[in-house]
Amino acid sequence: MGKAKKRSFQLGINNQISRLSREDAVNEVVKILKTPNGIKNSYELITLFGMSAEELLEAGTDYETVISLRGIIKE
């Protein structure tokens, strides 16, 4: 994990998780997206890791949900 990501976690952007791999982050986003208001709550992790649509689809996110995230994910 790079210095900027460590610093972001230390500043409290995501208090629940202190060390997070990219794979764990993708799985966490998929889990968050399945909850009510999940799209709004997942923005921080998606932008922090620069996730792509392909990653989220492979991890099990619905196509419609990925399309709704079009503005913040890499295509």
Phi and psi in radians as a Rosetta constraint file:
Dihedral C 1 N 2 CA 2 C 2 CIRCULARHARMONIC -1.313 0.35
Dihedral N 2 CA 2 C 2 N 3 CIRCULARHARMONIC 2.961 0.35
Dihedral C 2 N 3 CA 3 C 3 CIRCULARHARMONIC -1.080 0.35
Dihedral N 3 CA 3 C 3 N 4 CIRCULARHARMONIC -0.716 0.35
Dihedral C 3 N 4 CA 4 C 4 CIRCULARHARMONIC -1.133 0.35
Dihedral N 4 CA 4 C 4 N 5 CIRCULARHARMONIC -0.724 0.35
Dihedral C 4 N 5 CA 5 C 5 CIRCULARHARMONIC -1.155 0.35
Dihedral N 5 CA 5 C 5 N 6 CIRCULARHARMONIC -0.728 0.35
Dihedral C 5 N 6 CA 6 C 6 CIRCULARHARMONIC -1.049 0.35
Dihedral N 6 CA 6 C 6 N 7 CIRCULARHARMONIC -0.767 0.35
Dihedral C 6 N 7 CA 7 C 7 CIRCULARHARMONIC -1.092 0.35
Dihedral N 7 CA 7 C 7 N 8 CIRCULARHARMONIC -0.724 0.35
Dihedral C 7 N 8 CA 8 C 8 CIRCULARHARMONIC -1.085 0.35
Dihedral N 8 CA 8 C 8 N 9 CIRCULARHARMONIC -0.743 0.35
Dihedral C 8 N 9 CA 9 C 9 CIRCULARHARMONIC -1.150 0.35
Dihedral N 9 CA 9 C 9 N 10 CIRCULARHARMONIC -0.666 0.35
Dihedral C 9 N 10 CA 10 C 10 CIRCULARHARMONIC -1.172 0.35
Dihedral N 10 CA 10 C 10 N 11 CIRCULARHARMONIC -0.510 0.35
Dihedral C 10 N 11 CA 11 C 11 CIRCULARHARMONIC -1.348 0.35
Dihedral N 11 CA 11 C 11 N 12 CIRCULARHARMONIC -0.107 0.35
Dihedral C 11 N 12 CA 12 C 12 CIRCULARHARMONIC 1.688 0.35
Dihedral N 12 CA 12 C 12 N 13 CIRCULARHARMONIC 0.314 0.35
Dihedral C 12 N 13 CA 13 C 13 CIRCULARHARMONIC -1.081 0.35
Dihedral N 13 CA 13 C 13 N 14 CIRCULARHARMONIC -0.672 0.35
Dihedral C 13 N 14 CA 14 C 14 CIRCULARHARMONIC -2.394 0.35
Dihedral N 14 CA 14 C 14 N 15 CIRCULARHARMONIC 1.546 0.35
Dihedral C 14 N 15 CA 15 C 15 CIRCULARHARMONIC -1.199 0.35
Dihedral N 15 CA 15 C 15 N 16 CIRCULARHARMONIC -0.394 0.35
Dihedral C 15 N 16 CA 16 C 16 CIRCULARHARMONIC -1.301 0.35
Dihedral N 16 CA 16 C 16 N 17 CIRCULARHARMONIC -0.459 0.35
Dihedral C 16 N 17 CA 17 C 17 CIRCULARHARMONIC -2.186 0.35
Dihedral N 17 CA 17 C 17 N 18 CIRCULARHARMONIC 2.129 0.35
Dihedral C 17 N 18 CA 18 C 18 CIRCULARHARMONIC -1.629 0.35
Dihedral N 18 CA 18 C 18 N 19 CIRCULARHARMONIC -0.611 0.35
Dihedral C 18 N 19 CA 19 C 19 CIRCULARHARMONIC -2.253 0.35
Dihedral N 19 CA 19 C 19 N 20 CIRCULARHARMONIC 2.276 0.35
Dihedral C 19 N 20 CA 20 C 20 CIRCULARHARMONIC -2.504 0.35
Dihedral N 20 CA 20 C 20 N 21 CIRCULARHARMONIC 2.141 0.35
Dihedral C 20 N 21 CA 21 C 21 CIRCULARHARMONIC -1.437 0.35
Dihedral N 21 CA 21 C 21 N 22 CIRCULARHARMONIC 2.917 0.35
Dihedral C 21 N 22 CA 22 C 22 CIRCULARHARMONIC -1.083 0.35
Dihedral N 22 CA 22 C 22 N 23 CIRCULARHARMONIC -0.738 0.35
Dihedral C 22 N 23 CA 23 C 23 CIRCULARHARMONIC -1.096 0.35
Dihedral N 23 CA 23 C 23 N 24 CIRCULARHARMONIC -0.751 0.35
Dihedral C 23 N 24 CA 24 C 24 CIRCULARHARMONIC -1.112 0.35
Dihedral N 24 CA 24 C 24 N 25 CIRCULARHARMONIC -0.656 0.35
Dihedral C 24 N 25 CA 25 C 25 CIRCULARHARMONIC -1.134 0.35
Dihedral N 25 CA 25 C 25 N 26 CIRCULARHARMONIC -0.743 0.35
Dihedral C 25 N 26 CA 26 C 26 CIRCULARHARMONIC -1.100 0.35
Dihedral N 26 CA 26 C 26 N 27 CIRCULARHARMONIC -0.777 0.35
Dihedral C 26 N 27 CA 27 C 27 CIRCULARHARMONIC -1.108 0.35
Dihedral N 27 CA 27 C 27 N 28 CIRCULARHARMONIC -0.667 0.35
Dihedral C 27 N 28 CA 28 C 28 CIRCULARHARMONIC -1.145 0.35
Dihedral N 28 CA 28 C 28 N 29 CIRCULARHARMONIC -0.721 0.35
Dihedral C 28 N 29 CA 29 C 29 CIRCULARHARMONIC -1.110 0.35
Dihedral N 29 CA 29 C 29 N 30 CIRCULARHARMONIC -0.744 0.35
Dihedral C 29 N 30 CA 30 C 30 CIRCULARHARMONIC -1.045 0.35
Dihedral N 30 CA 30 C 30 N 31 CIRCULARHARMONIC -0.747 0.35
Dihedral C 30 N 31 CA 31 C 31 CIRCULARHARMONIC -1.136 0.35
Dihedral N 31 CA 31 C 31 N 32 CIRCULARHARMONIC -0.721 0.35
Dihedral C 31 N 32 CA 32 C 32 CIRCULARHARMONIC -1.161 0.35
Dihedral N 32 CA 32 C 32 N 33 CIRCULARHARMONIC -0.696 0.35
Dihedral C 32 N 33 CA 33 C 33 CIRCULARHARMONIC -1.132 0.35
Dihedral N 33 CA 33 C 33 N 34 CIRCULARHARMONIC -0.366 0.35
Dihedral C 33 N 34 CA 34 C 34 CIRCULARHARMONIC -1.448 0.35
Dihedral N 34 CA 34 C 34 N 35 CIRCULARHARMONIC -0.090 0.35
Dihedral C 34 N 35 CA 35 C 35 CIRCULARHARMONIC -1.675 0.35
Dihedral N 35 CA 35 C 35 N 36 CIRCULARHARMONIC 2.814 0.35
Dihedral C 35 N 36 CA 36 C 36 CIRCULARHARMONIC -1.090 0.35
Dihedral N 36 CA 36 C 36 N 37 CIRCULARHARMONIC 2.470 0.35
Dihedral C 36 N 37 CA 37 C 37 CIRCULARHARMONIC 1.078 0.35
Dihedral N 37 CA 37 C 37 N 38 CIRCULARHARMONIC 0.399 0.35
Dihedral C 37 N 38 CA 38 C 38 CIRCULARHARMONIC -1.149 0.35
Dihedral N 38 CA 38 C 38 N 39 CIRCULARHARMONIC -0.610 0.35
Dihedral C 38 N 39 CA 39 C 39 CIRCULARHARMONIC -1.086 0.35
Dihedral N 39 CA 39 C 39 N 40 CIRCULARHARMONIC -0.790 0.35
Dihedral C 39 N 40 CA 40 C 40 CIRCULARHARMONIC -1.153 0.35
Dihedral N 40 CA 40 C 40 N 41 CIRCULARHARMONIC -0.659 0.35
Dihedral C 40 N 41 CA 41 C 41 CIRCULARHARMONIC -1.340 0.35
Dihedral N 41 CA 41 C 41 N 42 CIRCULARHARMONIC -0.296 0.35
Dihedral C 41 N 42 CA 42 C 42 CIRCULARHARMONIC -1.619 0.35
Dihedral N 42 CA 42 C 42 N 43 CIRCULARHARMONIC -0.141 0.35
Dihedral C 42 N 43 CA 43 C 43 CIRCULARHARMONIC -0.953 0.35
Dihedral N 43 CA 43 C 43 N 44 CIRCULARHARMONIC -0.754 0.35
Dihedral C 43 N 44 CA 44 C 44 CIRCULARHARMONIC -1.066 0.35
Dihedral N 44 CA 44 C 44 N 45 CIRCULARHARMONIC -0.846 0.35
Dihedral C 44 N 45 CA 45 C 45 CIRCULARHARMONIC -1.198 0.35
Dihedral N 45 CA 45 C 45 N 46 CIRCULARHARMONIC -0.679 0.35
Dihedral C 45 N 46 CA 46 C 46 CIRCULARHARMONIC -1.090 0.35
Dihedral N 46 CA 46 C 46 N 47 CIRCULARHARMONIC -0.807 0.35
Dihedral C 46 N 47 CA 47 C 47 CIRCULARHARMONIC -1.307 0.35
Dihedral N 47 CA 47 C 47 N 48 CIRCULARHARMONIC -0.573 0.35
Dihedral C 47 N 48 CA 48 C 48 CIRCULARHARMONIC -1.106 0.35
Dihedral N 48 CA 48 C 48 N 49 CIRCULARHARMONIC -0.729 0.35
Dihedral C 48 N 49 CA 49 C 49 CIRCULARHARMONIC -1.676 0.35
Dihedral N 49 CA 49 C 49 N 50 CIRCULARHARMONIC -0.105 0.35
Dihedral C 49 N 50 CA 50 C 50 CIRCULARHARMONIC 1.052 0.35
Dihedral N 50 CA 50 C 50 N 51 CIRCULARHARMONIC 0.876 0.35
Dihedral C 50 N 51 CA 51 C 51 CIRCULARHARMONIC -1.232 0.35
Dihedral N 51 CA 51 C 51 N 52 CIRCULARHARMONIC 2.633 0.35
Dihedral C 51 N 52 CA 52 C 52 CIRCULARHARMONIC -1.826 0.35
Dihedral N 52 CA 52 C 52 N 53 CIRCULARHARMONIC 2.859 0.35
Dihedral C 52 N 53 CA 53 C 53 CIRCULARHARMONIC -1.086 0.35
Dihedral N 53 CA 53 C 53 N 54 CIRCULARHARMONIC -0.693 0.35
Dihedral C 53 N 54 CA 54 C 54 CIRCULARHARMONIC -1.058 0.35
Dihedral N 54 CA 54 C 54 N 55 CIRCULARHARMONIC -0.767 0.35
Dihedral C 54 N 55 CA 55 C 55 CIRCULARHARMONIC -1.034 0.35
Dihedral N 55 CA 55 C 55 N 56 CIRCULARHARMONIC -0.796 0.35
Dihedral C 55 N 56 CA 56 C 56 CIRCULARHARMONIC -1.189 0.35
Dihedral N 56 CA 56 C 56 N 57 CIRCULARHARMONIC -0.673 0.35
Dihedral C 56 N 57 CA 57 C 57 CIRCULARHARMONIC -1.160 0.35
Dihedral N 57 CA 57 C 57 N 58 CIRCULARHARMONIC -0.726 0.35
Dihedral C 57 N 58 CA 58 C 58 CIRCULARHARMONIC -1.140 0.35
Dihedral N 58 CA 58 C 58 N 59 CIRCULARHARMONIC -0.512 0.35
Dihedral C 58 N 59 CA 59 C 59 CIRCULARHARMONIC -1.412 0.35
Dihedral N 59 CA 59 C 59 N 60 CIRCULARHARMONIC -0.180 0.35
Dihedral C 59 N 60 CA 60 C 60 CIRCULARHARMONIC 1.992 0.35
Dihedral N 60 CA 60 C 60 N 61 CIRCULARHARMONIC 0.216 0.35
Dihedral C 60 N 61 CA 61 C 61 CIRCULARHARMONIC -1.352 0.35
Dihedral N 61 CA 61 C 61 N 62 CIRCULARHARMONIC 2.527 0.35
Dihedral C 61 N 62 CA 62 C 62 CIRCULARHARMONIC -1.151 0.35
Dihedral N 62 CA 62 C 62 N 63 CIRCULARHARMONIC 2.549 0.35
Dihedral C 62 N 63 CA 63 C 63 CIRCULARHARMONIC -1.024 0.35
Dihedral N 63 CA 63 C 63 N 64 CIRCULARHARMONIC -0.732 0.35
Dihedral C 63 N 64 CA 64 C 64 CIRCULARHARMONIC -1.091 0.35
Dihedral N 64 CA 64 C 64 N 65 CIRCULARHARMONIC -0.666 0.35
Dihedral C 64 N 65 CA 65 C 65 CIRCULARHARMONIC -1.167 0.35
Dihedral N 65 CA 65 C 65 N 66 CIRCULARHARMONIC -0.738 0.35
Dihedral C 65 N 66 CA 66 C 66 CIRCULARHARMONIC -1.115 0.35
Dihedral N 66 CA 66 C 66 N 67 CIRCULARHARMONIC -0.703 0.35
Dihedral C 66 N 67 CA 67 C 67 CIRCULARHARMONIC -1.083 0.35
Dihedral N 67 CA 67 C 67 N 68 CIRCULARHARMONIC -0.654 0.35
Dihedral C 67 N 68 CA 68 C 68 CIRCULARHARMONIC -1.225 0.35
Dihedral N 68 CA 68 C 68 N 69 CIRCULARHARMONIC -0.311 0.35
Dihedral C 68 N 69 CA 69 C 69 CIRCULARHARMONIC -1.631 0.35
Dihedral N 69 CA 69 C 69 N 70 CIRCULARHARMONIC 0.172 0.35
Dihedral C 69 N 70 CA 70 C 70 CIRCULARHARMONIC -0.872 0.35
Dihedral N 70 CA 70 C 70 N 71 CIRCULARHARMONIC -0.584 0.35
Dihedral C 70 N 71 CA 71 C 71 CIRCULARHARMONIC -1.307 0.35
Dihedral N 71 CA 71 C 71 N 72 CIRCULARHARMONIC -0.358 0.35
Dihedral C 71 N 72 CA 72 C 72 CIRCULARHARMONIC -2.000 0.35
Dihedral N 72 CA 72 C 72 N 73 CIRCULARHARMONIC -0.180 0.35
Dihedral C 72 N 73 CA 73 C 73 CIRCULARHARMONIC -1.804 0.35
Dihedral N 73 CA 73 C 73 N 74 CIRCULARHARMONIC 2.745 0.35
Dihedral C 73 N 74 CA 74 C 74 CIRCULARHARMONIC -1.389 0.35
Dihedral N 74 CA 74 C 74 N 75 CIRCULARHARMONIC 2.469 0.35
